[in-house]
Amino acid sequence: MKMKMVLLVLLVSAVSVLAAPFRVALMDFEDQTGVRPDEKLGGAIQPGALAAKGVFIMGKGLLNQDNFTLIDRRDFMTQMERLRPTDMGKSTPTKPSFIQAAQALGADVVLRGSLQSFSSGRNVVNQGGYKTDFSILSLRVSLEALDAVDGAVIAMADGVASEKIRQTDQTYTELSEEDAIGLLDKAIAQALPQLESALTKRQAKLDSRPKIKLNVTTSADPALIEIDGILVGTSPIQGLEIYQGDHVLTIGKPGYRDITKRILFAQDTAIEVPMMRTELSAEEMKDILEKIRLNVIAGDPGLVIHNISDN
């Protein structure tokens, strides 16, 4: 029995070490409301101003969760501004890619939210000839987690909070902005555990996928190697573990043409990449083309692929 307890403790400890917290970057919180509540029940509060507070409430909620590490939003916004495209030195209206900013900061997911509704309703209860009139203020939020690799939505969650208030001709309640913020806080707090559960299940599913080992060399080592848009190192790379399946391999080096190929990896694989300079003589072009075993696509050099076990 004692031995079983020791094994259980060791197993729990191993799981705790392996289950690293999700690094989260907060992007924005939008107002997507339609109908507004009546004047006394928060109708004077601007939904857009209320939604703007959502990103900070999300951040507060994430700080209380052990499975999340929150990236400073100021760093994230600054990184996005640095990546903003320019035209002749002037900023363009094109929005920067949040994916590149998230990857630069090592984020696992990008979180954004929206205020879906902020409205009031009425509930009349008639019991034994006595009529009671209730007003109900309700608020709904939606949270989305986006993959920091390709921007795909990987988890979603909703949260709802409401306040039931009795209003009569003699007495009535007029809600303040603080009351509305309290409802927003409750709704986000309801949604965050759902989001955490969805992300944890997805990560467990990803971790259970089989892995393969990848070797990459080029004719112009060292060259930068990216897998699915994430920089993994410089060539030559030996024994890099990646998930089995479809991946996009990108290789680049100043003075050489960038190479991007989508490859299905089924087993341990070694790749040799003939690099092509941006400016080549006819003799150099002929020499490179003779070394390529696969078809040349749009002038880019091909990849020489073989199984590591075949060496």
C-alpha positions in Angstrom: 0.0 0.0 0.0 2.9 2.3 0.9 4.6 1.6 -2.4 1.4 2.4 -4.3 1.1 5.7 -2.5 4.7 6.6 -3.4 4.1 5.8 -7.0 0.9 7.9 -7.0 2.8 10.9 -5.6 5.6 10.5 -8.2 3.0 10.3 -11.0 1.2 13.4 -9.8 4.5 15.3 -9.5 5.5 14.2 -13.0 2.2 15.5 -14.4 2.6 18.8 -12.6 6.0 19.3 -14.1 5.0 18.5 -17.6 1.7 20.5 -17.6 3.3 23.9 -18.2 1.0 27.0 -17.9 -0.4 28.5 -21.1 1.3 31.8 -22.0 -1.5 34.1 -22.9 -1.5 37.4 -24.7 -4.6 39.6 -24.4 -5.7 41.3 -27.7 -9.0 43.2 -27.3 -12.5 43.2 -26.0 -15.2 44.4 -28.4 -18.6 45.8 -28.1 -21.1 43.7 -30.1 -24.3 44.7 -28.3 -27.6 45.5 -30.0 -30.4 46.5 -27.6 -29.5 48.7 -24.7 -31.1 48.5 -21.2 -33.6 51.0 -20.0 -32.4 54.3 -18.5 -32.7 53.3 -14.9 -31.1 49.9 -15.3 -27.7 51.0 -16.8 -29.1 52.5 -20.0 -26.9 55.6 -19.5 -23.8 53.5 -19.6 -22.1 53.3 -22.9 -21.6 49.6 -23.9 -18.4 50.5 -25.7 -16.9 52.0 -22.6 -18.0 49.0 -20.6 -16.5 46.6 -23.1 -13.2 48.4 -23.0 -12.9 47.4 -19.3 -13.3 43.8 -20.2 -9.7 43.2 -21.3 -8.4 44.3 -17.8 -11.0 42.1 -16.0 -9.9 39.2 -18.2 -6.3 39.9 -17.1 -7.3 39.9 -13.5 -9.1 36.6 -13.8 -6.1 35.0 -15.6 -3.7 36.1 -12.8 -5.8 34.0 -10.4 -5.5 30.8 -12.5 -2.5 28.5 -12.0 -2.7 27.2 -15.6 -2.1 30.6 -17.2 0.9 32.9 -17.4 -0.2 36.4 -18.5 2.1 38.3 -20.9 2.2 42.1 -20.2 -0.4 43.5 -22.6 1.8 46.6 -23.0 4.6 44.4 -24.4 2.1 42.8 -26.7 0.7 46.1 -28.0 4.2 47.5 -28.4 5.3 44.4 -30.4 2.3 44.8 -32.7 3.1 48.4 -33.3 6.7 47.5 -34.2 5.4 45.1 -36.8 3.0 47.7 -38.3 3.8 48.0 -42.0 4.9 51.4 -43.3 4.9 53.1 -46.7 7.8 55.5 -47.3 8.4 55.7 -43.5 4.7 56.5 -42.7 2.3 54.1 -41.0 -0.3 52.4 -43.2 -3.9 51.7 -42.2 -3.2 47.9 -42.5 -3.5 46.2 -39.2 -0.3 44.4 -38.0 -0.3 40.6 -37.6 -1.0 39.7 -34.0 0.4 36.2 -34.8 3.9 37.5 -35.4 3.7 39.6 -32.2 2.5 36.6 -30.2 5.2 34.4 -31.5 7.9 37.0 -30.8 6.7 37.0 -27.1 6.5 33.2 -26.9 2.7 33.1 -26.5 0.8 29.9 -26.7 -2.6 31.5 -27.3 -4.0 34.9 -27.9 -7.2 35.7 -26.0 -9.9 38.1 -27.1 -13.4 38.8 -25.8 -16.6 40.5 -26.7 -19.6 42.0 -25.0 -22.5 40.2 -26.7 -25.4 41.7 -24.9 -26.2 44.3 -22.2 -29.9 44.7 -22.0 -32.9 44.6 -19.6 -36.2 42.7 -19.5 -39.3 42.6 -17.5 -40.8 39.8 -15.4 -44.3 40.2 -13.9 -45.5 37.7 -11.3 -49.2 37.5 -10.4 -49.9 35.5 -7.2 -53.2 35.6 -5.3 -54.2 38.8 -6.9 -50.9 40.5 -6.0 -48.8 41.6 -8.9 -45.1 41.9 -8.6 -43.1 43.7 -11.2 -39.4 42.7 -11.6 -36.8 44.2 -14.0 -33.9 42.0 -15.0 -30.6 43.4 -16.3 -28.5 40.8 -18.1 -25.0 40.8 -19.6 -23.4 38.1 -21.8 -19.7 37.8 -22.8 -17.9 35.5 -25.2 -14.2 34.6 -25.0 -12.1 33.2 -27.9 -8.6 31.6 -27.7 -6.6 31.9 -30.9 -3.7 29.6 -31.8 -0.5 31.6 -31.8 0.8 29.6 -34.8 -1.9 30.2 -37.4 -4.6 32.3 -35.7 -7.2 29.6 -35.7 -9.9 29.7 -33.1 -9.1 26.7 -30.7 -11.4 27.4 -27.8 -14.6 29.4 -27.0 -16.6 30.1 -23.9 -19.6 32.1 -22.8 -20.5 33.8 -19.5 -23.8 35.3 -18.4 -24.6 37.4 -15.3 -27.9 39.0 -14.4 -29.5 41.2 -11.7 -33.1 40.9 -10.7 -34.6 44.1 -9.3 -38.0 44.9 -8.0 -39.3 48.2 -9.3 -42.6 49.9 -8.1 -44.2 53.3 -8.4 -43.0 54.1 -4.9 -39.5 52.6 -5.0 -37.1 52.0 -7.8 -33.4 51.1 -8.2 -31.1 53.0 -10.5 -27.9 51.0 -11.3 -24.5 52.6 -11.5 -21.5 51.9 -13.8 -20.0 50.1 -10.8 -23.0 47.7 -10.8 -22.5 47.1 -14.5 -18.8 46.4 -14.1 -19.7 43.9 -11.3 -21.9 42.0 -13.8 -19.1 42.0 -16.4 -16.7 40.6 -13.8 -19.1 37.8 -12.9 -19.8 36.9 -16.6 -16.0 36.7 -17.4 -15.3 34.7 -14.2 -18.0 32.2 -15.4 -16.4 31.9 -18.8 -12.7 31.5 -17.9 -13.0 28.0 -16.3 -14.8 26.8 -19.5 -12.0 28.2 -21.6 -9.3 26.7 -19.4 -11.0 23.3 -19.6 -11.2 23.4 -23.4 -7.6 24.4 -23.8 -6.4 21.7 -21.4 -8.3 19.0 -23.3 -6.9 20.3 -26.6 -3.4 20.3 -25.2 -3.8 16.7 -23.8 -5.0 15.6 -27.3 -2.0 17.2 -29.0 0.5 15.7 -26.5 -0.9 12.3 -27.2 0.0 12.5 -30.9 3.0 10.5 -32.0 6.3 12.3 -32.6 9.0 11.9 -35.2 12.6 13.1 -35.3 13.7 15.6 -38.0 17.2 16.3 -39.3 17.7 19.4 -41.6 20.9 20.4 -43.4 21.4 22.9 -46.2 24.1 23.6 -48.7 24.6 27.0 -47.0 24.6 26.3 -43.2 23.8 28.0 -41.0 20.3 28.9 -42.2 17.2 29.8 -40.2 14.7 27.0 -39.8 11.0 27.6 -39.1 8.3 24.9 -38.5 4.8 26.1 -39.0 5.9 29.7 -38.7 7.9 29.2 -35.5 11.7 29.6 -35.5 13.2 26.4 -34.1 16.9 27.1 -34.7 19.6 27.2 -37.4 20.8 24.4 -39.6 22.2 21.9 -39.2 19.4 20.6 -36.9 19.7 17.0 -35.6 17.0 15.0 -33.8 14.4 17.8 -33.6 11.1 16.3 -32.3 7.9 17.4 -34.0 4.4 15.9 -34.1 3.7 13.4 -36.9 1.7 14.8 -39.7 1.5 17.9 -41.9 4.0 20.7 -41.3 5.2 23.8 -43.2 9.0 24.0 -43.4 10.6 27.4 -44.1 14.3 27.9 -44.6 15.9 31.3 -45.1 19.2 33.1 -45.2 20.3 36.6 -46.3 21.5 36.5 -49.8 19.6 33.3 -50.6 16.0 32.6 -51.8 13.6 31.6 -49.0 12.2 28.1 -49.3 8.7 27.1 -48.0 7.4 23.6 -48.4 4.4 21.7 -46.9 5.5 18.2 -46.0 3.7 15.2 -44.6 6.0 13.6 -42.0 5.2 10.0 -41.3 8.4 8.8 -39.7 11.9 10.0 -38.7 13.1 12.1 -41.6 16.3 13.8 -42.8 16.1 16.7 -45.3 18.9 18.1 -47.4 18.2 21.5 -48.9 20.2 22.9 -51.8 20.1 26.7 -51.3 20.0 29.1 -54.2 21.5 32.5 -54.0 19.4 35.4 -55.2 22.0 36.1 -57.9 23.6 33.2 -59.7 25.8 32.6 -62.7 24.6 30.2 -65.4 27.2 27.6 -64.2 26.1 27.9 -60.6 22.4 27.5 -61.6 23.3 24.3 -63.6 25.3 22.8 -60.7 22.4 23.3 -58.2 19.7 22.0 -60.6 21.8 18.8 -61.2 21.8 18.1 -57.4 18.0 18.3 -57.0 16.2 15.0 -57.0 12.7 16.5 -56.9 11.0 18.7 -59.3 11.8 22.4 -59.2 8.7 24.5 -58.5 8.6 28.1 -59.6 12.3 28.4 -59.7 12.9 27.4 -56.0 15.3 24.6 -55.2 13.7 21.3 -54.2 14.3 19.2 -51.1 16.2 16.0 -50.9 14.1 13.9 -48.4 14.9 10.5 -47.0 14.2 8.4 -43.9 16.8 8.6 -41.2 16.6 4.8 -40.8 17.7 4.4 -44.5 21.1 6.0 -43.8 
